[in-house]
Amino acid sequence: MAGTAHDTKIVDQFTRWAQPFADLAVHSDADGMARALAAAAITPDMAVLDVACGPGIVACAAAPLARHITGIDLTPAMIDQAHERQRNAGLDNITWQVGDATHLPFEDGRFDVVLTRYSFHHIPDPGAALREMTRVCRPGGRVVVIDATPTAETQAAYDRMETLRDPSHASALTLDQLRALGPMSGLIEQKIDFYRLEVLLDTLADAENMTALTDLFDTDIASGEDRIGVAARHTADGIHFVFPVSIVAWDRP
Ligand SMILES: C[S@@+](CC[C@H](N)C(=O)[O-])C[C@H]1O[C@@H](n2cnc3c(N)ncnc32)[C@H](O)[C@@H]1O
């Protein structure tokens, strides 16, 4: 399925990280999930698409609210994790598929809600992904993007840190950049929400990148200026930092 060199990076990274990502409790954070599902405004008659669904955390949380959920992801190992999560949860209204967010294999207007979480920063052309998400959403339906959004001032330093932590990182959009993509796809903005996701660096990076990452964070913490924009700090169990996450919900007219 992987086509471009970047797709290969994605599949390599998320094949290695499929199990740890699936198991990390912070990815099921209740406050963030409640906010994401509220923005999606799912009702029991709806068909929902979770784009770049990873191990199906959002899809499985949304399933009890919907008629049917489809999850699609570029990384087969993530789809394997999603099947396992669905089996463990005893959910029977989800189907999974391997595929690319920028070339969705679905007909126009098939879904009532199309959402994606923590994926746009991995996609070199997030506008193309949003156009595809809009195309497969029915007129009157909802499109939701949830992702970390640095400020314009911290974006470059944030991207440097994230690329070191995860080589499949492309670039994180600022909230303004993300909001601006909606009208370009013909979407009308309905709702914006935010949450902060507190994480421990040690749980999120490969061992071989840890020295360089620790140096980067040590310098940032010592500066006292939070140039990376993630409120990094030392604690007894290592370096903690906070992803600033935005939720943007649009309707397709
Ligand atoms: C950080 S994980 C997020 C997983 C899930 N959305 C969640 O929030 O738990 C990013 C996921 O995006 C997927 N991905 C990245 N680029 C993609 C693309 N072009 N098409 C489909 N999936 C993609 C990766 O395979 C990975 O599973």
The ligand as a Tripos MOL2 file, in Angstrom:
@<TRIPOS>MOLECULE
LIG
   27    29     1     0     0
SMALL
NO_CHARGES

@<TRIPOS>ATOM
      1 C1         -0.2160    9.0100   15.6820 C.3       1 LIG1
      2 S1         -1.1000    7.7210   14.8940 S.3       1 LIG1
      3 C2         -2.7880    8.1460   15.2810 C.3       1 LIG1
      4 C3         -3.7130    6.9530   15.2390 C.3       1 LIG1
      5 C4         -5.1770    7.2630   15.5770 C.3       1 LIG1
      6 N1         -5.7760    8.1930   14.6570 N.3       1 LIG1
      7 C5         -5.3370    7.7510   16.9890 C.2       1 LIG1
      8 O1         -5.5900    8.9480   17.1810 O.co2     1 LIG1
      9 O2         -5.2110    6.9370   17.9200 O.co2     1 LIG1
     10 C6         -1.0110    8.2190   13.2140 C.3       1 LIG1
     11 C7         -1.5860    7.2090   12.2410 C.3       1 LIG1
     12 O3         -1.6940    7.8370   10.9550 O.3       1 LIG1
     13 C8         -1.4750    6.8370    9.9870 C.3       1 LIG1
     14 N2         -1.1860    7.5220    8.7260 N.ar      1 LIG1
     15 C9         -0.2010    8.4030    8.4720 C.ar      1 LIG1
     16 N3         -0.2870    8.8480    7.1970 N.ar      1 LIG1
     17 C10        -1.3770    8.2510    6.6470 C.ar      1 LIG1
     18 C11        -2.0120    8.3170    5.3740 C.ar      1 LIG1
     19 N4         -1.5190    9.0660    4.3750 N.pl3     1 LIG1
     20 N5         -3.1160    7.5770    5.1720 N.ar      1 LIG1
     21 C12        -3.6130    6.7870    6.1630 C.ar      1 LIG1
     22 N6         -3.0530    6.6790    7.3720 N.ar      1 LIG1
     23 C13        -1.9540    7.4040    7.6220 C.ar      1 LIG1
     24 C14        -0.3350    6.0150   10.5590 C.3       1 LIG1
     25 O4         -0.2340    4.7590    9.9730 O.3       1 LIG1
     26 C15        -0.7370    5.9620   12.0310 C.3       1 LIG1
     27 O5         -1.5160    4.8250   12.3090 O.3       1 LIG1
@<TRIPOS>BOND
     1     1     2 1
     2     2     3 1
     3     2    10 1
     4     3     4 1
     5     4     5 1
     6     5     6 1
     7     5     7 1
     8     7     8 2
     9     7     9 1
    10    10    11 1
    11    11    12 1
    12    11    26 1
    13    12    13 1
    14    13    14 1
    15    13    24 1
    16    14    15 ar
    17    14    23 ar
    18    15    16 ar
    19    16    17 ar
    20    17    18 ar
    21    17    23 ar
    22    18    19 1
    23    18    20 ar
    24    20    21 ar
    25    21    22 ar
    26    22    23 ar
    27    24    25 1
    28    24    26 1
    29    26    27 1
@<TRIPOS>SUBSTRUCTURE
     1 LIG1         1 GROUP 0 **** ****
